[in-house]
């Protein structure tokens, strides 16, 4: 009969052996990584640089003579709630290590134009979905403490949170006039009466692109997708944009915000 001390050692050895066997039998998590590349185009042509000289005819030709021009000098926006679509239709969310599923994209900052997400479940993915802008749960004031994201703040009086997008440049009001600055700045809209806000309007857009790709992600593999923004589409489809009518500063113009909200559905494509 073993002594009490030996008996304890035997029990401890058995426990450790059982734990080791359990760990060995556990299935290793099968994951890979996905990189999203954010690109920009202009009426179907790739945009490689923004220097304030990119010109295109304004679609609202009745507002100014045909052939007038608009320049694009800055583009920045938020994308959030990104998910991949499995072959069976299930959604797999893409988030960073800290659980933050928002990503800031800035044409002038190449590092922001690529987002690599680790530990994505392996599988066959056939599409992607995301939110253009930030929804109610993501659009919280003071969420971002550091620039450049913090510089996208939206005034508290206008609903708080952050801009969804900023496109800045100049437009030509008439043939003999100098270019005038404009800002296509989208975010929470407002309805006004007697100089007071009566309601706030959420202008983010949830977009889904099923059956647009075929990604086979295997263990420790890296795959990539491109999310392209065609800047021209903000001003054309389905609503031609009229700077003379909508103005050049639209943060407090819900009618203008609504136009861009509806045009957003034709702006993005997946490659």
SULZI-V792649 format. One record per pair of residues at least 6 apart in sequence whose C-alpha atoms are under 8 Angstrom apart, sorted by the first residue. I is the first residue (numbers start at 0). GAP is how many residues later the second one is. If there is no record, write none. Layout:
i gap
I GAP
I GAP
This chain:
i gap
29 91
29 92
29 188
29 189
29 190
30 87
30 88
30 89
30 90
30 91
30 186
30 187
30 188
30 189
30 190
31 86
31 87
31 88
31 89
31 90
31 185
31 186
31 187
31 188
31 189
31 190
32 83
32 84
32 85
32 86
32 87
32 184
32 187
32 188
32 189
32 190
33 82
33 83
33 84
33 86
33 188
33 189
33 190
33 191
34 79
34 80
34 81
34 82
34 187
34 188
34 189
34 190
35 78
35 79
35 80
35 188
35 189
35 190
35 191
36 76
36 77
36 78
36 187
36 188
36 189
36 190
37 67
37 75
37 76
37 188
37 189
37 190
37 191
38 7
38 8
38 74
38 187
38 188
38 189
38 190
39 6
39 7
39 8
39 188
39 189
39 190
39 191
40 6
40 187
40 188
40 189
40 190
40 191
41 188
41 189
41 190
42 187
42 188
42 189
42 190
43 186
49 22
49 23
49 24
49 57
50 21
50 22
51 19
51 20
51 21
51 117
51 118
52 18
52 19
53 16
53 17
53 18
54 14
54 15
54 16
54 17
55 11
55 12
55 13
55 14
55 15
56 9
56 10
56 11
56 12
56 13
57 6
57 8
57 9
57 10
57 11
57 12
57 177
57 183
57 184
58 176
58 177
58 181
58 182
58 183
59 180
59 181
59 182
62 179
62 181
63 109
63 110
64 109
64 110
67 104
67 105
67 106
67 107
68 102
68 103
69 99
69 100
69 101
69 102
70 98
70 99
70 100
71 95
71 96
71 97
71 98
72 94
72 95
72 96
72 97
73 33
73 34
73 92
73 93
73 94
73 95
74 31
74 32
74 33
74 90
74 91
74 92
74 93
75 28
75 29
75 30
75 31
75 89
75 90
75 91
76 27
76 28
76 29
76 56
76 86
76 87
76 88
76 89
77 24
77 25
77 26
77 27
77 54
77 55
77 56
77 85
77 86
77 87
78 23
78 24
78 25
78 26
78 51
78 52
78 53
78 54
78 55
79 21
79 22
79 23
79 50
79 51
79 52
79 53
79 54
80 12
80 13
80 20
80 21
80 48
80 49
80 50
81 11
81 12
81 13
81 19
81 20
81 46
81 47
81 48
81 49
82 8
82 9
82 10
82 11
82 45
82 46
82 47
83 7
83 8
83 9
83 10
83 41
83 42
83 43
83 44
83 45
84 6
84 7
84 40
84 41
84 42
84 43
84 44
84 125
85 6
85 37
85 38
85 39
85 40
85 41
86 37
86 38
86 39
91 29
93 7
93 23
93 26
94 6
94 7
94 22
95 21
95 22
96 21
101 32
101 36
102 9
102 12
103 8
103 45
104 7
104 8
105 6
105 7
106 6
120 96
121 94
121 95
121 96
121 97
122 92
122 93
122 94
122 95
123 90
123 91
123 92
123 93
124 88
124 89
124 90
124 91
124 92
125 84
125 85
125 86
125 87
125 88
125 89
126 81
126 82
126 83
126 84
126 85
126 86
126 87
127 80
127 81
127 82
127 84
128 77
128 78
128 79
128 80
128 81
129 76
129 77
129 78
130 73
130 74
130 75
130 76
131 32
131 72
131 73
131 74
131 75
131 132
132 30
132 31
132 32
132 54
132 71
132 72
133 28
133 30
133 70
134 67
134 69
135 66
138 21
138 22
138 23
139 20
139 21
139 22
140 12
140 15
140 19
140 20
140 21
141 8
141 19
142 7
142 18
143 6
151 10
151 11
152 7
152 8
152 9
152 10
153 6
153 7
153 8
153 9
153 33
154 6
154 7
157 30
157 31
157 32
157 42
157 94
158 29
158 30
158 31
158 41
159 28
161 25
162 22
162 23
162 24
162 25
163 21
163 22
163 23
163 40
164 19
164 20
164 21
164 22
165 17
165 18
165 19
165 20
166 16
166 17
166 18
167 13
167 14
167 15
167 16
168 12
168 13
168 14
169 9
169 10
169 11
169 12
170 8
170 9
170 10
170 11
171 6
171 7
171 8
172 6
172 7
172 71
180 67
181 66
181 67
182 65
182 66
182 67
183 64
183 65
183 66
184 64
184 65
184 66
185 17
185 64
185 65
185 71
185 74
186 15
186 16
186 17
186 64
186 70
187 12
187 13
187 14
187 15
188 11
188 12
188 13
188 14
188 62
188 63
188 64
188 65
188 68
189 7
189 8
189 9
189 10
189 11
189 62
189 63
189 64
190 6
190 7
190 8
190 9
190 10
190 63
191 6
191 7
200 53
202 54
202 55
202 58
203 57
204 56
204 59
204 60
206 58
208 61
211 58
211 59
212 57
212 58
214 8
216 6
224 45
224 46
225 44
225 45
226 41
226 42
226 43
226 44
227 40
227 41
227 42
227 43
228 38
228 39
228 40
229 37
229 38
230 36
231 35
232 30
232 31
232 33
232 34
233 7
233 26
233 29
233 30
233 32
233 33
234 6
234 25
234 28
235 27
236 26
236 29
237 24
237 25
238 20
238 23
238 24
240 18
245 7
245 10
249 6
249 7
250 6
